[in-house]
């Protein structure tokens, strides 16, 4: 049987399925999966790709993937099994016109991606009663089946409001509401999904097959979003935006720079916009790095998602986002540097006396900095691996010190930024020299370098006033909290050599 062959590692060919159906000489129920089987795409993802406006829709879906509300459902519905249901349910409620637009979109998709070889085989068979059974959603699939070259006897899918329950119960439960056990047991099943393993084991003629031309394309995957390459390709599953961009880069700059601003909150918001602007362009360097590795390296180290998403990366749109974010950041930073306090009259006067020329110069300077960083990263990418070690710190300096063009940092703040530069550089040296960068305790090193610079400055300058303030105390507390897991591990592994 085809399913048994698949389990044994022998792939069931599409032609085997076609031949079997066309040569069938006994009446049988033909249970046909829809997504990536009769329809060579995923109907759920295509439906979600229909959200308008697409950019807002993409942000909405990204927000859901970050929040993962399906993990907060009642126990019987909780988990990734309910992910598609929650996405479809909420997207349809928030963007109600999506369902109306879908009615027209369904025809185009079915005409473009129908599995005609399977449809013809089913149409030519006089012994099959075709039923579409899918873990997708009935209200999405039914408008599409109107344009199939064959008309199924029934379309069975998950319900709109009870889709989570349907997906958890499985395809067998859906079929059991329409057919008796014997009809299902004596049927043909054609599917591409191992999620149907129990049903494949039940039916008389199981076929598990990957169809030529079938593709799973994530919703709105052709729409560019800043940081998507870092999140989905370079560091998939690592929550890069939060862990690196916000928690490490942005928070360090806020503590180092915004703390001493006359309007620290406004400055922190402005710095946030500048950081996001910076990463829009820095991300291009990561993408270019992978492209060069794919082209020139014999054994490039690329993530599993690289080939799926590489065509989505746009080299022009990041500059649009960087420009918009950068302008807001420059404007807010200017206001924070030229306003004495949070009094409305003071802020109002700053707006009245806004020096448009200075803001334009600052914005032009910022875009020039981004262009310089882009050139530096490209220069780095085209160098050999050993030489890159000595260019890498300049990239890290651009990451932390380029913001000082628009504002100032205290000695304590500068010590934190320099500590970050070294902590980013040292693991890279270890990696390029063949070591295990994962074993490097970067949080402990960050605190160590920070204290070393502060203590060295105090001894050299014969003064300690610059560390007798709340900024130093808060930075020290923040760094101390971050080292706790690594410090625990270090202490637990410490031992005398004679033991």
N, C-alpha and C positions, 0 to 999 in steps of 0.2 A: 504494500500500500504506500501511497505517496507520503503520508505522514510518517510512517515507520522509516521510510527511506531518509526523510529529512532528519529524523532523530539520530539515525546512524551516520549522518554527515554527508549523505548523498542528496544533492539538491534536486527537488522535483522540477523538471523543466516545464515551461508554459505549454509547449507542444504536446506533452503527455496529457495534460488536462483537456486540451482541445480535442485530441484524438479520442480520449475516453468518452467525452460527452457526445461527440458525433457518432460514435459506434455503439452507443448504449442501446440495448434492445429490450429493456424492461422499464416499466413506469417507475418513476422515482421523483421525489422532491429534491430540487436543486437549490440548496441554500448558498447564496452568493454574497460574500462580503462586498461592501461598496467602496470604501476608501482604499485607494492604491490597489484595487482589484478590478471592479467593473468601471470605476472612475479612477483614473491614474494619478490623482492628486488626493489631498486630504480635504474633505468637504468642510470640516470644522474650521480649519485654518483659512480656507478660501473664503468662508463666510466672514470671519473676523477681519480678513484683508479688505472687506467691503466697507469697513467703518469709514465714515467721512466726518470731519476732516482727518486725513490719514496721519498727520503728524501728532495731533491730539490723541487719536486712537492708539498710536504706537506708544505714546507716553502712558496712556491708561493701562495698556496690556503689560508694559514694563513695570508699572506700579503694582499691579496684581501679582506679577511673578516675584517681586521683592517682598510684598506683604504676605503672600501665600495664605489668603483667607480660608482656603480649603482645609488647612491644618487646624482651624478653629471650629470646625463644624462638629455636630454631635458624633459620638464614637462610631456609629453605624455608617456615617457618610465621610468621615475624616480621611485625609490623605490624598496623594496624587491622583487616585482614581477619580476624584471629583473635580480635578483641575479644569478640564475642558468644560464641564457643566457650569462651574462658577464663572468662568470667563465668558461663555456664551450667554448665560443668564444676565450677568451684570452689564455686558456690552450692549445687549439688546434693550435693556431698561434705560441705560444712560444715553445710548444713541439709537432711539426707537426707529429712526428712518432706515436703519441698516436692513431690517427685514423687508421693507418696501423696495429698496434698491436691489435686494437679493433676487427678487422675482425676475428682473431683467438680466441680471448677471448670470443666473443659473443656466440660461440657454446657451450663452457664449461658452461657458466653461464645459458644459456637456458636449457641445459640438467639437471643442478643441481637445478634450482629454478622455473621451469615451474609449474603453478598451474594446475596439471593434472586433478583434479576433475572438474574444470570449463571447461577445454579443452575438456574432454570426453563428458560433457553435451552438449556443443555446437556442437561437432561432431555427437552426436546421435540424435540431433534435425533436423528434415527435413524441419522445417519452418523458421529457422533463417538464416539471411544473416549477417555474422559476420564482423564487422568493428572495428578495433582498433583505438580509438581516445584518444590521450594523450597530456598533457601539457609538456611532455618531448620532445625530439628532434628526428625528423624523421630520420636523418642520423645515429643516435645511435640505434634506435629501429629496423629499417629495416633489418640490418644484423642479428639481433637476431630472427626475425620472420621466417627466412629461416629454423630454427631448431625447430619451434613449431610443435606439433603433429597435429595441424590443420592449414590450410592456410587461413588467412582472405581475404575477398574481397578487402579491402583497409587498408592501414596504414596511419593515419592522425596524424601528429605531428607538432611541431614548426619548422620553417625553421632556417637554420644556421645563415644567416646574418640578418634575420628579426624576430628572435625568441623573442626579447623583445616586439615587436609590437604584435606578435601572443599571447604571454602570457597575455598581458594586455587586449586584445580583448576577450579572453576566448575561451573555447572549442566550444561554440555554433557558433561563427564566423567561426572557422575552418571547422565545419561540414556543415555550410551553403554554403560553396564554392563547396561542392560535392553533397549535397542532398537538395531536396526541403523541405519546412517547414512542409508539411503534413507527409512526411516520417520520419522526426525527431520526430514530435509530437506523432506519433503512434508507436514509437520504444520502445525497452527495453534498459535501461541503467544500467550497473553494474559498480560501482565505490566504492572506499574506501575513497574518498576525499570530504570534505564539501566545498571545493573550487568549486565543481560542483553543488552547491545548486540551481542556477537558471536553469540549464539544468535538474536537478532532478525534479524541479517543472513543467517543460515543458512536459516531456515525459509521455507516457501512463503507462509504467511499470517501475517505478524507484526502484532501489535496492542500498542502501548504506550499505556496509558490510565490516567488518574487517575480513580478511581471516586468518585462522589458519596458522601459519608459516610465515606470511608476516612480514618483518622487514625493517625499514629504517635505514641503516647503513651509517653514514657519510663517505665521501671519505677518503681513506688512514687512517682510524681510527685505523688500526692495527700497524701503524708506530709511534714509540715513538719520541716525540719532547720535549725538555726541556720546562718547564712551562705550558705544555698543561693541566696538572691536575689542576694547580692553576687557569688557565683561563676558562676551560670548566666545572670543577667539583666544586672545593672549593669555588670559587668566580665567578660564571658564570655571564657574562655581566658587570663586574665591571672594566674591563681593568686593571687587577691586575699587569701585568708586568710593565706597564707605571706608574700607580698611586703609587704602593708600591715599586717595585724593583728599578725602575729608578728615579722617581720623589722624593721619600722619602729616600730610602736606599743609592742608588748610589750617588745622588747629595749631600747628607749630608757628605759622605766620601770624595768626591771631594773637597768640601769646607773646610773640617776639615783637610785633609791630603795632597791632591795634591797641594793645594794652596801654601804650604811652601816648596815644592820640588824644587830642582834646575832646573828640567825640568817638570813643572806642566802639560803640555799637554801630554807628554809621560807617566807621572805618572797617569794621569786621565784615559788614555786608558788602562794602565796596571791594575788599580783599577777596571775598568769596567769588564775586563776579570775575575778578581778574584771574583767580586760580582756575575757574572753569574755562575761561578764555584760553589760558595757557595750555590746559590739557586737551582742548580741541585740536591744537596744532601739534602738541607733543605726541598725541595718539597716532598721527600720520607717520611719525618715525617708527613706531612699533610695527605698523602695517608694512612700511617700506623694508624694514628689517626682515620680516618674514618673506616678502617677495624676493629679496636678494638671496636669502638662504635657499629658497626653492629653486632659484635659477642657477646659482653658482656652487652650492655645497653638495657633496656626494651623498651625505646622510643628514639632510636638514631636520632640525628638531621643530616640528610644527604640531600644533594642537589638532585633535581629531575634528574640530569644527572649522578649521581654516578653509578647506575647500568649499564648505557649505556657505560661508559668509564672505569670502574674499571679494566676490563681485559686487557686494553691497557697499563696500567702502568707497566713499566719494572723496576726491582730492580737492574739490572746489567748495563744497558746502561747509566743511569745517572752518574755512576762512570767513564765511558769512556769519556763522555762529560766534566765532572768536571776535569778530569786529563788533557785533551787537553787544555781546557780553562785556567785551573790553571797554567799549564806550561808557556803558553804565558804571563799570568799575572805576574808570578814571574820573568820571563826574562825581561819584560818591566819595572817592578818596580826596578829591580836591575840596569838596565841601567840608569833610571831616578835618582837613588840615587848615582851613581858613575860617572856621567858626569857633568862637570861644567857648560856647556852652550850648545846652539843649533848649535854651529859651527860644520861643517862637520868633521873637523879635530879632534875635541874633541870627537865626537860620534865614529869616525873611531878608534881612540886610545882606547876607551872603549871596542870596539869589539875585537881589537887585544889583549888587556890585560884581556879579559873575564875570570873570575875565574870560570871554569866549576864546580869545587868542591863546591864552595859556592852556585852556582845556584842549584846544585843537592841537597845540604843540605836544602836550602830554599824550594825547591819543595817537598822534603820528609816531611819537617816540615808542609807545607801547607796541604798535603794529610793526615798527622797525625791530624791536626786541624779538617779537615772535618770528619775524622773517629770519633774523640772525640765528635764532635757535633752530629753526627748520633747516637752514643751511648747515649748521654745525652737526645736527643729527644725521643729515644725509652724508656729510663727510665721514662721520663715524661709521655709518652703515657700510660704506664701500671700502673700509680699511680691513686689513687682516685682523684676526682675533686677538693676537698678542698686542698689536699696536693700539687696539681699541681700549685696552686697560688704561692708557694714559690720556685718552680723550674723554673717557667716561666721567671723570671728576668735573670736567668743564660743563658737561650736561647737567650734573647735579648742582653745580654752582648756579647755572642759569635757572634751575628749578627754585632755588631758595633766595638768591641774592638779587635777581633781576627786579624784584618788587621794591627794592630799596631806592630805585630811581624816583619814586613818587612820594616816599615817606621815609621816616627814620626808624632805626632800631636802637634800643639801649645796648649796653655792653652785655648784659645778661641775655637779651634777645638774640644778639649776634652770636653769642656762645652756643645757644640752642641751634641756630641755623647751621653753624659750622659743624656741630656734633652730628646733625642730620646728614650733612654732606659726606662725612667720613663713614658713617654707619651704612649709607647706601653704596659707598665705593668699596669698602673692605670685602663684603660678601661677593661682589663682582670679581675682585681679584682672586678670591678663593675658587670661584667657579671656573674662571678662565685658566687657572693653574691646575685644574684637575681635582680640586677638593670638593667637599660636600658643603655647599653653602647653607643647607638646611640645618646644619649642626651649629652654625654661628649664632650666638646669643645676642641678637642685635639690640634688644631693649637694655640689657645690662651695659653693653658697650656705649649706647647713647648716653646713659646716665654717667658713666665713667668719663667719657670725653667732655661732657658738659661741665662736670665738677672739676676736671683737670684744667680746662680753660679758665673757669672762674677763679679757681685757687691760684693758678699761675699768674693771672692778671692781678689778683690782689697782692701777691708776694712781690711781683715785679714793680707795681705802681705804689706799693706801700700804703694801700688804702683798701678798706673793706666796705666803704659807704655804698658802693654800687650794688652790693648784694644784700644790704640791709633794707629790703623793701618787699612789698607783697608780690611783686612780679616774680622775683627769685623764688619766694616761698611756694607760689602756686605752680611754677614750672617744676620745681623740685618734687612737689607732691605728685604732680601728674606723671613725671618720669618714674617716680618710686612705685606708684600704683601699677604702671605698665610692666615693671620688671618682675612682679610677684610670681607669675607662673614659671618664668625662666629661672628665677632665683631659687624657687622650691626645688626644681629639677637639679640645679647646680649643687645645692646643699645635699640633696638625697644621694647624688652620685659621688660626692666628695669622700675620700678615704685616705688613710695613710698607706704609703707604698709597701710597708712591711706586712700588711694584712692580706 
